[in-house]
Amino acid sequence: MGSVTVSEEKKPINFVWGKPAPSLIPTAEMAAAAQKVFSNPTTAIAGMQYGDSPHAGYNPLRQRLSAYLSDFYGSPNNLDHLCITGGASQGLTVILQMLSDPTATRAVWLTAPCFFAARKIFEDAGLTGKLHGVNEFEDGSIDLEYLEREMTKLANQTSMPPTSKTQKTYAHLIYIVPTFSNPSGKTMPLACREALVNLAREHNALIICDDIYDMLQWPTEREDAMSNLPIPTTAPLPRLIDIDRALTTHPNDPQGFGHALSNGSFSKIVAPGVRTGWVDARPTLVRALAGCGATIAGGCPSQLVASMLAELMDHGWLEKHVREKLVPAYSKRRALMIEAVERELGRLGGGVVDNSVTGLAGGYFIWIRLPEGVKATDVARMAREDEALMVPPGPLFGVAWDEQETDFEGFVRLSFSYEDESNLVQGVERLGKVVRALLNTIE
């Protein structure tokens, strides 16, 4: 018999996956919603057809979703502000297809560290070489001075006209996850949100906000097992789309497309396999997205699943699911992981990067600072080979890896959403073992 490595003897633990634990996926409720759709010929046929034109999505879902978002954000309950997408990633793809151009769009600005998979979507849209990282600060704000300086430098750059006739082509795109960011878990403060919107308006930029973790929030004090603090049912801060929408139309935007949008998804609050999301934006921008050629030809995105989600959202089910199932589970998981990290890495000089400026925690991830001298790429390699532990290293979340961008070799991201609670603790213990071994080689 051949030799067996250490990793082969251990149960694999995955801290990479940003997806819900199987126990948190509402399979029974989804089955009941599907049964309800197919038991009614009217809804069954509507769900199985292309959908009505203009193709902004299945109207009953838009109606329920608009009311839900209005209650949570305090935003207008207006169907003209919403179009259904095939999830946040597909939504981003359509946004780039309809509102950017490889020759006319001057630059794309992403928060550094950034959601690494989003970077690939921008590259696939022909924007390779135009991506720049904007450093995120400890309080969740970003380097607006750098952003303004660099956008101003490009203001006089001669740009080619768009290769195709579109209703709007933005000179700049700004991509952020402003609330419980991926990977850092930080939340952008109100002053930075307002300043960023004003900057975007001056430079003909579109701020694309992945607002996919907003509903998964809880007070940090609630993570104390003795705490009975209530779970917030409204957003702690206005979205950037709501800040922009409250302002008058800017002179450089006579058609009223606006300078921010909210890209939402059911992936984190129902299940990723439903492949359904939404864009919340000004009506002119929504109409542009609904006019995408693939949508006109292929019909409303996720039409059948949208009909099931509309049934699922009836009578306040989604609010109850988030409040009574998801938030208690994720808050407990995050607390367990943080306690384990502090126990394993705290005395070594590492630990959790504080992101509780707002007094709220949420999302799926925590951002870990490694002890001085320990490289994240070494940690990820040794964890995989020796401990059967999958950990994404900090450099994976870089944008352009240029001189001004923060070096993320001293960080790793840990997901607390997928693994069982016992595996969260055991995985962090394995991580601590790896870090200690690497520190011994440094000494």
C-alpha positions in Angstrom: 0.0 0.0 0.0 1.2 3.5 -0.8 1.8 6.1 1.9 -1.1 8.3 3.1 -0.5 12.0 3.5 -1.7 13.9 6.6 -4.2 15.8 4.5 -5.7 12.6 3.2 -6.4 11.4 6.8 -8.3 14.6 7.7 -11.8 15.6 6.8 -11.6 18.5 4.3 -12.8 21.8 5.6 -13.5 24.6 3.2 -13.3 28.3 4.3 -13.4 29.5 0.7 -17.0 28.8 -0.2 -19.3 31.8 0.1 -22.5 29.8 0.1 -25.1 28.8 2.7 -24.9 25.6 4.7 -27.2 23.0 3.4 -29.2 23.1 6.6 -30.1 26.8 5.8 -31.5 26.2 2.3 -35.3 26.3 2.4 -35.9 23.2 0.2 -39.3 22.3 1.7 -40.6 25.9 1.3 -39.3 26.1 -2.2 -41.0 22.8 -3.1 -44.3 24.1 -1.7 -43.9 27.3 -3.7 -43.3 25.3 -6.8 -46.4 23.2 -6.1 -48.5 26.3 -5.6 -47.3 27.7 -9.0 -48.0 24.5 -10.9 -51.4 23.9 -9.2 -52.7 27.1 -10.8 -52.9 27.1 -14.6 -52.6 30.9 -14.8 -49.4 31.2 -12.7 -48.0 27.9 -14.3 -48.3 29.2 -17.8 -47.0 32.7 -16.9 -43.9 31.1 -15.3 -43.3 28.9 -18.3 -43.6 31.6 -20.9 -41.0 34.3 -22.0 -42.6 37.0 -19.9 -44.3 40.2 -20.8 -42.6 43.0 -22.7 -40.8 45.2 -21.7 -38.8 42.4 -20.1 -38.1 43.9 -16.7 -39.1 40.6 -15.0 -42.0 38.7 -13.6 -44.4 41.4 -12.3 -45.7 39.6 -9.2 -42.2 39.2 -7.9 -41.3 42.8 -8.8 -44.4 43.9 -6.8 -43.5 41.8 -3.7 -39.8 42.7 -4.0 -40.5 46.4 -4.3 -42.6 46.4 -1.2 -39.9 44.4 0.7 -37.1 46.7 -0.3 -39.2 49.8 0.5 -39.8 48.5 4.0 -36.2 47.6 4.6 -34.5 50.6 3.0 -37.2 53.2 3.2 -37.0 53.6 -0.5 -39.9 54.4 -2.9 -42.2 51.5 -3.6 -42.0 51.9 -7.4 -41.9 49.1 -9.9 -40.2 51.3 -12.4 -37.1 51.2 -10.3 -36.7 47.4 -10.5 -35.8 44.8 -13.1 -35.3 41.1 -12.4 -31.9 39.6 -13.3 -30.4 36.1 -13.4 -28.6 36.8 -10.1 -26.0 39.5 -9.2 -23.3 38.1 -11.5 -25.6 38.0 -14.5 -26.9 41.4 -13.6 -23.3 42.8 -13.6 -22.7 41.2 -17.0 -25.8 43.0 -18.4 -24.8 46.3 -16.8 -21.4 46.2 -18.4 -22.9 45.1 -21.8 -25.4 48.0 -21.9 -23.6 50.8 -20.0 -19.9 50.5 -20.7 -17.7 50.2 -23.7 -14.1 48.9 -24.0 -13.0 51.9 -26.1 -15.1 54.7 -24.5 -15.0 53.7 -20.8 -11.8 55.2 -19.4 -11.3 53.2 -16.2 -12.8 50.7 -13.8 -12.2 51.3 -10.1 -12.7 48.5 -7.6 -12.3 48.6 -3.8 -9.0 46.9 -2.8 -9.4 44.2 -1.5 -12.2 43.2 -3.9 -14.4 40.3 -4.7 -12.1 38.4 -7.0 -14.8 36.8 -9.2 -16.1 40.3 -10.1 -12.7 41.2 -11.5 -13.1 38.4 -14.1 -16.5 39.7 -15.2 -15.0 43.1 -16.0 -12.2 41.5 -17.9 -14.6 39.4 -19.9 -16.4 42.7 -20.9 -13.3 43.8 -22.7 -12.1 46.1 -19.9 -8.8 44.3 -19.1 -6.0 46.8 -18.5 -8.5 49.4 -17.2 -8.9 48.0 -13.7 -7.5 49.9 -10.8 -7.6 49.2 -7.1 -8.8 51.9 -4.6 -7.6 51.1 -1.1 -10.1 50.4 1.6 -9.4 52.0 5.0 -9.9 50.5 8.5 -13.2 52.3 9.0 -14.6 50.9 5.7 -14.2 54.1 3.7 -12.1 54.2 0.6 -9.3 56.4 -0.7 -11.4 59.1 -2.3 -8.4 61.5 -2.7 -6.6 59.0 -4.8 -9.8 58.2 -6.8 -10.5 61.8 -7.5 -6.9 62.6 -8.4 -6.7 59.7 -10.9 -10.1 60.3 -12.4 -9.1 64.0 -13.0 -6.0 62.9 -14.8 -8.1 60.9 -17.2 -10.6 63.7 -17.7 -8.7 65.2 -20.7 -7.8 61.8 -22.2 -9.1 61.4 -25.7 -11.5 58.6 -25.8 -12.8 56.7 -28.8 -16.5 56.8 -29.4 -18.5 53.8 -28.4 -18.2 50.9 -30.8 -22.0 50.5 -30.8 -24.8 52.9 -30.4 -26.1 52.7 -26.8 -28.3 54.9 -24.8 -25.5 55.7 -22.3 -21.8 54.9 -21.9 -20.2 55.9 -18.6 -16.7 57.2 -18.6 -15.9 55.4 -15.3 -17.2 52.4 -13.5 -16.8 52.1 -9.7 -17.5 48.6 -8.2 -18.0 48.3 -4.5 -19.7 46.0 -1.9 -20.5 48.8 0.6 -22.2 46.8 3.3 -20.4 43.8 4.9 -17.9 43.9 2.1 -16.5 40.8 0.5 -13.8 40.0 1.6 -13.2 42.4 4.5 -16.7 42.4 6.1 -16.5 46.2 6.5 -19.3 48.7 5.9 -18.7 52.0 4.2 -19.6 55.0 6.4 -22.3 57.5 5.4 -19.9 60.4 4.8 -17.9 58.3 2.3 -21.1 57.1 0.6 -22.2 60.7 0.1 -18.8 61.9 -1.1 -18.5 59.0 -3.5 -21.9 59.7 -5.1 -20.9 63.4 -5.6 -17.6 62.3 -7.1 -19.3 59.9 -9.5 -21.7 62.7 -10.6 -18.8 65.0 -11.5 -16.9 62.5 -13.6 -19.8 60.7 -15.4 -19.2 57.5 -13.4 -21.6 54.7 -12.5 -21.3 53.2 -9.0 -22.2 49.5 -9.1 -23.1 48.4 -5.6 -23.3 44.7 -4.8 -25.9 45.0 -2.0 -26.2 41.3 -1.5 -25.4 41.0 2.2 -27.5 43.9 3.5 -30.3 41.9 5.1 -27.9 39.6 6.9 -27.1 42.0 9.8 -27.1 41.9 13.6 -25.7 43.9 16.5 -22.1 42.8 17.4 -23.3 42.6 21.0 -25.8 39.9 20.0 -22.9 37.6 19.4 -22.6 37.4 23.1 -24.5 34.2 24.1 -26.2 36.2 26.9 -27.5 38.9 24.6 -31.1 39.3 23.6 -30.8 42.4 21.5 -33.4 42.5 18.7 -32.4 41.9 15.1 -32.6 45.1 13.0 -35.3 45.0 10.4 -34.2 48.1 8.5 -31.0 49.1 6.9 -28.6 51.0 9.1 -27.4 53.3 6.3 -28.9 54.5 3.0 -27.8 52.7 -0.1 -25.8 54.8 -2.6 -28.6 54.5 -5.1 -30.9 56.1 -2.6 -28.4 58.9 -2.0 -28.1 59.5 -5.7 -31.8 59.2 -6.4 -32.5 62.0 -3.8 -30.4 64.4 -5.8 -31.5 66.4 -8.9 -30.4 65.1 -12.3 -26.8 66.2 -13.0 -26.1 68.3 -16.2 -23.9 65.6 -17.6 -26.8 63.1 -17.4 -29.7 64.8 -19.2 -31.5 61.5 -19.8 -31.6 60.7 -16.0 -29.7 57.4 -15.9 -28.2 58.3 -12.6 -24.8 57.6 -11.1 -25.5 54.6 -8.8 -27.4 51.4 -8.9 -28.1 48.6 -6.4 -27.3 45.0 -7.6 -29.2 42.6 -5.4 -29.6 38.8 -5.2 -31.7 36.0 -3.6 -28.5 33.9 -3.5 -27.6 34.9 0.1 -31.1 35.1 1.5 -32.8 32.1 -0.2 -30.3 30.0 -2.1 -27.7 30.5 -4.9 -29.2 28.0 -7.2 -32.4 30.0 -7.7 -30.2 32.3 -10.0 -32.4 35.3 -9.5 -31.7 38.8 -8.5 -32.6 42.4 -9.2 -31.3 45.8 -10.1 -32.7 48.8 -8.3 -32.0 52.0 -10.2 -33.5 55.1 -11.9 -36.3 54.2 -14.4 -34.2 55.2 -17.4 -31.4 52.9 -16.4 -33.8 50.0 -15.7 -35.4 50.4 -19.1 -31.9 50.2 -20.7 -31.1 46.9 -18.9 -34.5 45.5 -19.8 -33.7 46.4 -23.4 -30.6 44.1 -23.5 -30.8 42.0 -26.7 -30.4 38.7 -24.9 -33.4 39.6 -22.7 -35.5 40.8 -25.6 -34.8 37.6 -27.5 -34.8 35.2 -24.6 -37.5 36.7 -22.3 -37.4 37.7 -18.7 -34.5 36.3 -16.7 -35.3 33.4 -14.4 -39.0 33.6 -15.3 -40.0 30.2 -13.8 -38.0 30.5 -10.6 -39.2 34.1 -10.3 -42.8 32.8 -10.2 -41.8 30.5 -7.3 -40.0 33.2 -5.4 -43.1 35.4 -5.7 -45.1 32.7 -4.0 -42.4 32.3 -1.4 -42.4 36.0 -0.6 -46.1 36.0 0.0 -47.3 36.8 3.6 -43.9 38.0 4.8 -42.1 34.6 4.6 -38.7 36.1 3.5 -38.5 38.6 6.4 -39.3 35.7 8.8 -36.8 33.4 7.2 -34.0 36.0 7.5 -34.9 37.1 11.0 -35.6 33.7 12.6 -33.3 31.3 10.7 -30.5 33.0 8.8 -29.4 35.7 11.2 -29.4 33.6 14.4 -27.4 30.9 12.5 -24.9 33.2 11.0 -24.4 35.4 14.1 -23.6 32.3 16.1 -21.2 30.9 13.5 -19.4 34.2 13.2 -19.0 34.4 17.0 -17.6 30.9 17.2 -15.1 31.6 14.4 -14.0 34.9 15.9 -13.5 33.3 19.3 -11.5 30.5 17.8 -9.3 33.0 15.8 -8.6 35.1 18.8 -7.7 32.0 20.8 -5.4 30.5 18.1 -3.9 33.6 16.5 -4.3 36.4 19.1 -1.3 35.5 21.1 0.8 35.1 17.9 0.1 38.7 16.8 -2.7 38.0 14.4 -6.5 38.2 14.7 -9.7 39.6 13.2 -9.6 42.9 11.5 -12.1 45.0 13.3 -15.1 46.0 11.2 -17.7 46.9 13.8 -17.6 50.7 13.4 -21.4 50.7 12.8 -22.0 48.4 15.8 -23.4 45.8 13.4 -21.9 42.7 11.9 -23.1 40.6 9.0 -22.5 39.0 5.7 -20.5 35.8 5.2 -16.8 36.6 5.9 -14.2 37.7 8.3 -10.9 39.2 7.3 -7.9 37.9 9.2 -4.6 39.7 9.8 -1.7 37.2 10.0 1.2 37.6 12.4 4.1 39.7 11.0 6.3 37.8 8.6 3.7 35.1 7.8 2.7 35.1 4.1 -0.9 34.3 3.1 0.2 32.3 0.1 2.3 30.1 2.3 -0.5 29.7 4.7 -3.0 28.7 2.0 -0.5 26.2 0.5 0.4 24.5 3.7 -3.1 24.5 5.0 -4.2 22.7 1.9 -1.4 20.2 1.7 -1.0 19.4 5.4 -4.3 20.1 7.0 -6.9 19.5 4.2 -8.0 23.1 4.9 -9.0 25.5 2.1 -8.2 29.1 2.8 -8.2 31.9 0.2 -5.0 34.0 0.5 -5.1 37.8 0.6 -3.4 38.4 -2.8 -6.4 36.7 -4.5 -8.4 39.8 -3.6 -6.1 42.3 -5.2 -7.2 44.3 -8.2 -4.2 45.6 -10.2 -1.4 44.7 -7.8 0.3 48.1 -8.6 2.5 50.1 -6.3 -0.2 52.2 -4.6 -2.4 49.2 -3.8 -2.2 47.6 -0.4 -0.2 44.3 -0.3 -2.6 41.7 1.0 0.0 39.0 1.7 -0.6 39.6 5.4 -4.3 38.6 5.2 -6.6 35.7 4.6 -10.4 35.6 4.3 -12.5 33.0 6.2 -16.1 32.1 5.4 -18.3 31.2 8.3 -21.4 30.6 6.1 -21.0 27.0 4.9 -19.2 24.7 7.3 -20.9 23.1 10.3 -20.2 24.9 13.6 -17.8 22.2 14.8 -15.9 22.4 11.6 -15.5 26.2 12.0 -13.7 25.7 15.2 -11.7 22.7 14.1 -10.7 24.6 10.9 -9.4 27.6 12.8 -7.4 25.2 15.0 -5.8 23.8 11.9 -5.1 27.3 10.7 -3.4 28.1 14.0 -1.2 25.0 13.6 -0.1 26.1 10.2 0.7 29.6 11.3 2.7 28.4 14.2 4.7 26.1 12.0 5.4 29.0 9.6 6.5 31.2 12.5 8.9 28.6 13.6 10.6 28.6 10.2 10.9 32.4 10.4 12.5 32.3 13.8 
